[in-house]
Amino acid sequence: MAQSHGIIILMNAASFKILIPVVAARSERGAENQLCKMQVPQASLGVASHIIVTIEASDDAHGVFEFSAESLSVNGTEPEDGDSNIVLQIVRTHGALSEVTLHWIIDCDITEDLISTYGNITFDVGQVRANITVQVSPDDVPELDKMFSVLIINVSSGRLGNHTNATLTVLANDDPYGLFIFSEKNRPIKVEEETKNISLTIVRLGGLLGKVMVTYRTLGDDEKTSFLPPNVVRAIQGEDYIPITGYTVFAANEREATISLPILDDDDPERSESVFVELNNTFLIEKVQDRPIVNSPRLGSASETIAHVIINANDDAFGTLQLSASTVRVAENYVGPIINVTRTGGIFADVSVKFKAMPITATAGEDYSVASSDVVLLEGETSKAVPIYIINDINPEVEESFYVQLLNQTTGGALLGSLTRAIIIIEASDDPFGSFGESYLIFLFC
């Protein structure tokens, strides 16, 4: 609003002061210009009869900039555990009458943990909030919490508030206390049946910080989980092995620990049997930072935390195969099995053995025939006929023979015994020396 004021100029006065009152406003205002013009009714005015008075911006017209209360301390994670962007909010209080550029920086040495460590954001006229976005780099290095200071260093207009330093924490990641599994060589491990202790190795992957206790136990003979292999025969505790339960402690920087499973020996033929030992928990005994680290230490996947011990088939589990006799005499007109393959010892699984029949004086295809070259015994069978048959004819024949030989070609885990060759004798048949009627002795006298 234009206002006019008068002053009295004394005679001979060469200069004088004009006081212009400035009234404080109740709100933030930017710089304002006021035009002051002099008028002297009885004198002439010089070139400087007009002046412009500039009232500077007041009451933080451009704003006061600082971190919001929620952003004074923020946490973030590496990308594999969540969002890789950490957001800090800047608030602008008091005035917002101009566009302002704000500069920020993260106070740290050269780091591979953060992708961006400095930058700027712009507040438009009227804008009172803006965000700083800090990106976290992914890596596979086990790390504890890392703290960084984020600083607002200057603004193009306005001023900084009190809260210009925020703390950004990249939370511990990549299993700093370790990830615990059984060694791959124990998944599975095959052993012979003998009374001894089998060593199983627990491996610590990831970080080696702190002291950690790992507990373990054998799974019960009837205990089943979806992670066990199907169709396995379970060993019997107390007969095939001694069950175990306990714990082992990993000191800092320790990568492996060994536990023992006692195996028992007996004289019973047995097929391959399985024992399972599982890791069932971890406990942090000595920590290296005050803030708890979520999910560290921890166990690996179920398939990695179960050791599979296979006790190999033992005590002749699948049997020993041999012939039932070394010599067999048979009539030419005999119909039925001539000689058998017998199975002693274990009777687990289907087994087979190859054989050959070779002539001595008999002729193959005329005196005997061979139906196949294999003898197969199903699980549980202890004897099976060799598929050889005598050919009956009407031709007079003397005693003839051939032999049967078991070959060292077995399947199903069966062994070959000592009696592997037998001679088959076909008895003389069809009157090889002729047939005579009744005979009389006649005496002639002359």
Buried (B, 14 or more C-beta within 10 A) or exposed (E): EEEEEEEEEEEEEEEEEEEEEEEEEEEBBEEEEEEEEEEEEEEEEEEEEEEEEEBEBBEBBBBBBBBBEEBBEBEBBBBEBEEBBBEBBBBBEBBBBBBBEBBBBBEBEEEEBBEBBEEBBEBEEEBEEBEBEBBBBBBEEBBBBBEBEBBBEBBBBBEBBEBBEBBBBBBBBBBBBBBBBBBEEBBBBEBEBEEBEBEBBBBBBBBBBBBBBBBBBBBEBEEEEEEBEEEBBBBEBEEBBBBBEEBBEBEBEBEEBEBEBEBBEEEEBBBBBBBBBBBBBBEBEEBBEEEEBEEBBBBBEEEBBBBBBBBBBBEBBBBBBBBBEEEBEBEBEBEEBBBBBBBBBBBBBBBBBBBEBEBEEBEBEEBBEBEEEBBBBEEEBEEBBBBBBBBBEEEEBEEBBBBBEBEEEBBBBBBBBEBBEBBBBBBBBEEEEEEEEEEEEEEEEE
